[in-house]
Amino acid sequence: MASKNISLLLNLHHPYIRHSDEKSVEYAQEKALLFEKITNVYIPLLNMLSKLESENVKFKIALVFSTPLCSLLSDSVVKKQYVDYLDKLIEFGKNEITRTKGFKEINKLAVEYLEKTVEAKRYFTEVYESNLLKYFSNFAKKGLVEILATCGTYMFMPHYADMPEILNAQVETGLYSVRHYFGVNAEGFFLPELGYAPGIERVLRMYGVSYTILPSQSFLLGEVMPEKGIFAPCRHFNCLSFFATDKIKLEYKTNEIYKNFNKDIAWELELKELTPFIKKGQARTPSGFCYFNNSFTDSEINPKVMKKSEYIYNEENVANQIQIDAEDFISGYKSKLEEASKILKDTDVSMTCVFDESMLFRTWSEGLTWFEAVIRKFVENDINVTTFSELLFDKFALQKITPYFASGSAESYGEDYLTNKNGWMIRYLRKACERIVDLAGRFPDDSGLKVRLLNLGSRELMLAQSSEWAKMIETNQYAEYAEKAFKDSIISFTAVFDALGSNTVSTEWLCNLEKEHPIFPWMNFRIFSKKK
């Protein structure tokens, strides 16, 4: 009997936002983005995996961890900052319980949020020993999780399709990152923003990658139409396998009973009521203490004084709605798989779902709980929740295709990475790319201070290549910070280039920047060398 398969992939990425304690007030808002994810995504995800394993649910999922995220999660400075963040939030939570004791429903939620924060600290420090990556690695070694590599700094690859040395460096860094942080070799490679251009497959295959994931239009608009459409993997002529995925739009999050993120109490209280969570002179950051549902949209009413029960977040109603929404989601995929199986005369069929972490947290508090329900319902409906590598047991029998250029962002072609807002960035990046390739060829056998300079320049260039900066500028989310981070990296790279040209360098500047950006401790500038 033909099998019906679904591959679920969670794309976990965070831009490299790291600052020492001396700058904690100035950059508190940007740093809190990671802390929110740790509390609401990474720790709950580990708990979910443990729960499903203990209940013997037959599932396997795929995860992508970008190198900047791995570096931050393994950084002792960041870990300490996260615990300090939780301690301040716990103190704020205690104050909230006192403030809301006059209204039972809101007070109950305040107590629950405080308990959740205390639990997050316990799980992080005691259960997971402040080492989340270790426990994700354990699940990978058990076979419940398949970890895919991605570019070293989540670079949008089509912009560099004519620069093989740059693609080589990013791919090599991403593959090494998986070995370094998880102790496994990645068979698959996730293209940032699913950005594909002809020629990228040669680089991936050269590094031993077995498969990647493409937008469905890459499959359907290529020179050869896949006989099985998007319901089976295909392969390139160099034997790199491809899986197709459609863009997922989760509209469930707009349901009126789900939590309203915009009504976080941290935006409404007086500053003195937010101590010690928010310090004087510090930008406000979300607290997670959100007492209202999406039906409360009136911007004229301060949530601090709102007490109408119909607007209060109700977890029991939410739990029921999550099951309904999960059933609705899987029913669509179930019907597609069944119909495809009939049309393809009972051959094995498969589909791929790629979820960005922002879908399951940043805009939807209940997203991860919904994701767990989706896994369970797929299993209950006899649809195998499996990984990509298990579907490639006979990859030489796959149809050969030549994919078409495409992307998973914007209107499917990555146009949001080259707009009138962020288009100015690319000329600096491409010039720096030309220079690093030239430097790698000019100083192949140098040692000592020059090697440290070249490695630092390589790190700064790769940080500047992160597509997150362009996205943040385009969407106007922390745009000033993104522009500053990008310019700082380009300026640092240029300083390295000038120092090598003049044969002079400030060792104090070099040491300080190495300390501030300890990402890629294994960096070797020779990865940018032209292959002979």
C-alpha positions in Angstrom: 0.0 0.0 0.0 1.3 3.4 -0.9 2.4 5.6 1.9 1.5 9.2 2.6 4.3 11.3 4.1 4.7 14.8 5.4 8.0 16.4 6.3 7.8 19.3 8.8 10.7 21.7 9.1 11.2 24.5 11.6 13.6 27.2 10.5 15.3 28.7 13.6 17.3 31.8 13.0 18.3 34.9 14.8 20.6 37.8 13.7 23.9 38.2 15.5 22.9 40.7 18.1 25.4 40.5 20.9 26.6 43.3 23.3 28.5 43.3 26.5 26.9 44.3 29.8 28.3 47.8 29.5 25.9 48.4 26.6 23.0 46.4 28.1 20.8 49.5 28.5 21.4 51.0 25.1 20.6 47.7 23.3 18.2 46.1 25.7 15.3 46.1 23.2 17.2 44.3 20.5 18.8 41.8 22.9 15.4 41.0 24.4 14.3 39.5 21.0 16.5 36.5 21.6 15.4 36.1 25.2 11.8 36.1 24.2 12.5 33.3 21.7 14.4 31.2 24.3 11.4 31.4 26.7 8.7 31.0 24.1 10.2 28.8 21.4 13.4 26.9 22.2 12.7 25.7 25.7 9.0 24.8 24.8 10.3 23.0 21.7 12.6 20.9 23.8 9.8 20.2 26.2 7.5 19.2 23.3 10.1 16.8 21.8 10.5 15.2 25.3 6.8 14.8 25.7 6.2 13.3 22.3 9.1 10.9 22.8 7.8 9.8 26.3 4.4 9.1 24.8 5.9 7.1 22.0 4.4 9.2 19.2 5.9 8.1 16.0 7.3 11.2 14.4 10.5 12.9 13.1 10.9 16.5 12.3 13.6 18.6 10.7 15.3 21.7 12.3 17.5 24.4 10.9 19.8 26.3 13.3 21.7 29.2 11.8 25.3 29.7 13.0 24.5 33.2 14.6 21.8 31.6 16.7 24.1 28.7 17.7 26.8 31.1 18.6 24.5 33.2 20.8 22.9 30.2 22.6 26.4 28.9 23.4 27.8 32.2 24.5 28.4 32.5 28.3 27.8 36.3 28.2 24.5 35.8 26.5 23.5 33.0 28.9 24.2 35.2 31.9 22.2 38.1 30.4 19.3 35.8 29.8 19.2 34.7 33.4 19.5 38.3 34.6 16.6 39.1 32.2 14.4 36.4 33.8 15.3 37.5 37.3 14.1 41.0 36.5 11.0 39.7 34.8 10.2 37.5 37.9 10.4 40.6 40.2 8.2 42.5 37.8 5.7 39.5 37.8 5.5 39.6 41.6 4.7 43.3 41.5 2.0 42.6 38.8 0.3 40.1 41.1 0.0 42.7 43.7 -1.2 45.4 41.3 -3.9 43.2 39.8 -5.2 41.5 42.9 -8.4 43.6 42.7 -9.5 41.8 39.5 -9.7 38.0 39.7 -9.4 37.0 36.0 -6.4 39.2 35.2 -4.7 38.3 38.5 -5.0 34.6 37.6 -3.3 35.2 34.3 -0.5 37.3 36.1 0.1 34.4 38.4 0.3 32.0 35.5 2.7 34.2 33.6 4.9 34.5 36.6 4.9 30.7 37.1 5.8 30.3 33.4 8.8 32.7 33.8 10.0 30.9 36.9 9.7 27.5 35.1 11.6 28.9 32.1 14.5 29.8 34.5 14.4 26.3 36.1 14.4 24.5 32.8 17.2 26.7 31.4 19.5 26.5 34.4 18.7 23.1 35.9 17.0 20.8 33.4 18.9 21.9 30.3 22.0 23.1 32.1 22.1 26.4 30.2 23.0 24.3 27.1 20.0 24.1 24.9 22.0 23.0 21.9 23.3 19.9 23.7 19.7 18.7 24.2 18.7 19.4 20.6 21.8 17.4 19.6 20.7 14.5 21.8 17.4 14.3 19.9 19.3 14.4 16.6 21.4 11.5 17.7 18.3 9.6 18.7 16.9 10.1 15.2 13.8 12.1 16.3 15.3 15.3 14.8 17.1 15.9 11.5 19.3 18.9 11.6 19.9 20.7 8.3 22.8 23.2 7.7 22.3 26.6 6.2 24.6 29.5 5.2 27.0 30.8 7.8 25.2 34.0 8.3 21.8 33.4 6.5 23.0 35.1 3.3 20.6 35.5 0.4 22.4 33.2 -2.0 21.0 34.4 -5.4 22.7 37.8 -4.9 26.1 36.0 -5.1 25.4 33.3 -7.7 28.2 34.7 -9.9 30.7 34.6 -6.9 31.5 30.9 -6.3 34.1 31.7 -3.7 31.6 33.5 -1.6 29.0 30.7 -1.9 31.8 28.2 -1.0 32.7 30.1 2.2 29.1 30.4 3.4 28.2 26.8 2.7 31.4 25.4 4.2 30.9 27.6 7.4 27.3 26.4 7.7 28.2 22.7 7.4 31.0 23.0 9.8 28.7 24.8 12.3 26.4 21.8 12.5 29.4 19.5 13.2 30.8 21.9 15.7 27.6 22.5 17.7 25.7 19.3 17.3 28.3 16.6 16.6 26.5 15.3 13.5 27.0 15.7 9.8 24.2 17.5 7.9 22.9 15.7 4.9 20.6 18.5 3.9 21.1 22.2 3.3 18.4 24.9 3.8 18.7 27.8 1.4 18.1 31.0 3.4 14.6 32.4 2.4 14.5 29.4 0.0 16.5 31.5 -2.4 17.7 29.5 -5.4 19.5 30.4 -8.6 21.0 28.1 -11.2 24.6 27.1 -10.2 24.0 26.9 -6.4 23.4 23.2 -6.8 27.0 22.7 -7.9 28.4 24.3 -4.8 26.1 22.2 -2.5 27.0 19.0 -4.2 30.7 19.8 -4.1 30.5 19.8 -0.3 28.6 16.5 -0.2 25.1 17.9 0.4 22.4 15.3 -0.4 19.3 17.5 -0.7 17.8 20.9 -0.3 14.3 22.4 -0.4 13.0 24.7 -3.1 9.8 26.8 -3.5 7.2 24.9 -5.6 7.6 27.3 -8.5 11.2 26.2 -8.9 9.8 22.7 -9.6 7.0 23.7 -11.8 8.6 26.4 -13.9 11.8 24.5 -14.8 12.7 23.1 -18.2 11.3 19.7 -17.3 7.9 19.3 -15.7 8.1 16.8 -12.8 5.9 13.9 -13.5 4.7 13.7 -9.8 4.5 17.5 -9.4 5.4 18.6 -5.9 4.4 15.3 -4.4 7.7 13.5 -4.7 11.4 14.6 -4.5 13.4 15.1 -7.7 17.1 15.4 -8.4 19.5 17.5 -10.4 21.8 16.0 -13.0 24.6 16.1 -10.4 22.4 14.0 -8.0 21.5 16.8 -5.6 17.9 15.9 -4.5 15.2 18.6 -4.3 12.0 18.8 -2.2 9.3 21.3 -3.1 7.3 23.4 -0.6 4.5 25.8 -0.8 4.4 29.1 1.1 2.4 28.7 4.2 0.1 31.4 5.4 -1.2 30.7 8.9 -4.4 32.9 9.3 -5.5 31.1 12.4 -3.6 33.5 14.6 -6.1 36.2 13.8 -8.9 34.4 15.7 -10.4 36.7 18.3 -9.8 34.3 21.2 -6.0 34.1 20.7 -3.6 36.3 22.7 -3.2 39.9 21.7 0.5 40.7 21.6 -0.1 44.4 21.0 -1.7 44.8 24.5 1.4 43.8 26.5 1.1 45.6 29.8 4.7 46.7 29.5 3.6 49.3 26.9 0.9 50.7 29.1 2.2 51.0 32.7 4.0 53.9 34.1 7.8 53.5 34.0 8.0 53.3 37.8 5.6 50.3 37.7 7.9 48.4 35.4 10.9 48.3 37.7 13.1 46.4 37.9 12.3 44.9 34.4 12.7 48.2 32.6 15.5 50.6 33.8 15.4 54.4 33.6 16.5 55.5 30.1 16.0 52.0 28.7 13.6 51.3 25.8 10.5 49.3 26.7 10.5 45.6 25.8 7.6 43.1 25.8 7.1 41.4 29.2 4.9 38.6 28.0 2.2 39.7 30.4 -0.6 40.0 27.9 -4.1 39.7 29.5 -6.3 40.3 26.5 -7.5 38.5 23.4 -7.6 39.7 19.8 -11.1 41.0 20.2 -9.7 43.9 22.2 -8.5 46.2 19.5 -9.6 49.7 20.8 -6.5 51.8 20.8 -8.2 54.5 22.9 -8.7 52.3 25.9 -5.7 51.6 28.2 -5.4 47.9 29.0 -4.3 48.9 32.5 -7.9 49.9 33.3 -9.7 47.4 31.0 -11.7 44.8 33.0 -14.4 43.5 30.6 -14.5 39.7 30.7 -15.2 39.2 27.0 -11.8 40.8 26.3 -9.8 38.7 28.8 -7.6 35.9 27.5 -9.2 32.5 28.3 -6.8 29.5 28.0 -9.6 26.9 28.1 -11.3 28.4 25.0 -7.9 28.7 23.3 -7.1 25.0 24.0 -10.2 23.9 22.1 -9.6 26.3 19.3 -6.1 25.0 18.8 -7.4 21.5 18.2 -9.9 22.9 15.7 -7.3 24.8 13.8 -4.9 21.9 13.8 -7.6 19.6 12.3 -8.4 22.2 9.7 -4.7 22.5 8.7 -4.0 18.8 8.4 -7.3 18.1 6.6 -6.1 20.1 3.6 -2.8 18.2 3.3 -4.6 14.9 3.9 -7.0 15.5 1.0 -4.1 16.6 -1.3 -2.0 13.5 -0.5 -5.0 11.2 -1.0 -5.9 12.7 -4.3 -2.3 12.7 -5.5 -2.0 9.0 -4.5 -5.0 8.2 -6.6 -3.8 10.1 -9.6 -0.3 8.7 -9.3 -1.8 5.1 -9.2 -1.0 4.4 -5.5 2.6 5.4 -5.5 4.2 6.9 -2.4 3.5 10.6 -2.1 5.0 13.3 0.1 4.7 17.0 0.9 6.9 19.4 2.7 5.9 22.2 5.2 8.5 24.8 6.2 7.7 27.0 9.2 9.6 30.0 10.1 9.9 30.5 13.9 8.2 33.9 13.6 5.0 32.1 12.4 4.9 30.1 15.7 5.8 32.8 18.1 6.4 36.4 17.1 2.9 36.8 15.7 1.2 33.9 17.3 1.7 33.0 21.0 -0.1 29.7 20.7 1.8 28.6 17.5 4.0 26.0 19.1 1.1 24.4 20.9 -0.7 24.3 17.6 2.4 22.7 15.9 2.4 19.9 18.5 -1.3 19.3 17.8 -0.6 19.2 14.1 2.1 16.5 14.6 -0.3 14.4 16.6 -3.2 14.7 14.1 -1.0 13.8 11.2 0.0 10.6 13.0 -3.6 9.8 14.0 -4.6 10.1 10.3 -1.9 7.6 9.3 0.3 10.1 7.6 4.0 9.5 8.3 5.6 12.5 9.9 9.1 11.8 8.6 12.4 13.4 7.6 13.8 14.2 4.2 16.7 11.7 4.3 14.2 8.8 4.9 12.4 9.7 1.7 15.6 9.4 -0.3 16.1 5.6 0.1 16.3 5.2 -3.8 17.4 8.7 -5.0 18.8 7.4 -8.2 15.3 6.5 -9.3 14.2 10.1 -8.9 13.3 12.2 -12.0 16.0 14.6 -13.1 14.9 18.3 -13.4 16.5 21.7 -13.8 14.9 24.0 -11.3 14.0 27.6 -12.0 15.1 30.7 -10.0 12.8 31.4 -7.1 12.6 32.5 -3.5 10.3 31.9 -0.5 10.2 35.6 0.4 8.1 38.5 -0.8 6.3 37.6 -4.1 8.4 34.5 -4.6 11.5 36.1 -6.1 13.3 37.8 -3.1 12.6 41.3 -4.3 12.3 42.6 -0.7 16.1 42.2 -0.4 16.8 44.7 -3.1 14.5 47.7 -2.7 14.7 51.5 -2.6 15.2 51.1 1.2 18.0 48.6 1.3 19.4 48.5 -2.3 22.3 50.6 -1.3 23.8 47.8 0.8 24.6 45.4 -2.1 27.3 47.5 -3.7 29.3 47.6 -0.4 28.9 43.8 0.0 30.0 42.9 -3.5 33.1 45.2 -3.3 34.0 43.6 0.0 33.5 40.2 -1.5 35.9 41.0 -4.3 38.4 42.2 -1.8 38.3 39.2 0.5 38.9 36.8 -2.4 41.8 38.9 -3.5 43.2 39.0 0.1 42.9 35.2 0.4 44.9 34.8 -2.7 47.6 37.4 -1.7 48.3 36.1 1.8 47.9 32.3 1.5 50.8 31.4 3.7 51.0 34.2 6.2 50.8 33.8 10.0 50.6 35.7 13.2 48.9 39.1 13.3 48.1 39.1 9.6 46.1 35.8 10.0 44.2 37.3 12.9 43.4 40.3 10.8 42.3 38.2 7.8 40.1 36.0 10.0 38.5 39.1 11.6 37.8 40.6 8.2 36.2 37.3 7.1 34.0 37.3 10.1 32.9 40.9 9.6 32.2 40.4 6.0 30.0 37.3 6.7 28.2 39.2 9.4 27.5 42.0 7.0 26.1 39.5 4.5 23.3 38.5 6.8 20.0 39.0 5.0 18.4 39.9 8.3 19.8 43.5 8.1 18.2 44.1 4.8 14.9 42.6 5.9 14.8 44.7 9.1 15.5 47.9 7.1 12.8 47.0 4.5 10.1 46.2 7.2 11.2 49.1 9.4 11.6 46.7 12.4 14.7 47.9 14.3 15.9 49.5 11.1 18.3 51.9 12.7 20.0 49.1 14.6 20.2 47.0 11.4 21.8 49.8 9.5 24.3 50.5 12.2 25.2 46.8 12.5 25.7 46.5 8.8 27.8 49.7 8.5 29.9 48.7 11.5 30.8 45.4 9.9 31.6 47.0 6.6 33.8 49.7 8.2 35.6 47.0 10.3 36.3 45.0 7.1 37.5 48.1 5.3 39.8 48.8 8.3 41.3 45.3 7.9 41.8 45.8 4.2 43.5 49.2 4.8 45.7 47.7 7.6 46.9 44.9 5.4 47.7 47.4 2.6 49.6 49.7 4.8 51.1 46.9 7.0 50.0 48.7 10.2 47.3 47.7 12.7 46.1 48.7 16.1 46.3 45.5 18.2 44.0 47.1 20.9 41.3 47.6 18.2 41.8 44.1 16.9 41.6 42.5 20.4 38.5 44.5 21.3 36.6 43.5 18.1 37.6 39.9 18.5 36.2 39.9 22.0 33.0 41.7 20.9 32.3 39.3 18.0 33.5 35.8 19.1 31.4 34.1 16.4 33.1 31.6 14.1 36.0 30.6 16.5 37.1 28.2 13.8 37.3 30.9 11.1 40.0 30.4 8.5 40.1 33.1 5.8 41.4 30.6 3.3 37.8 29.4 2.7 37.5 32.4 0.4 40.3 31.2 -1.8 39.7 30.3 -5.4 39.4 26.6 -5.8 42.2 25.2 -8.1 
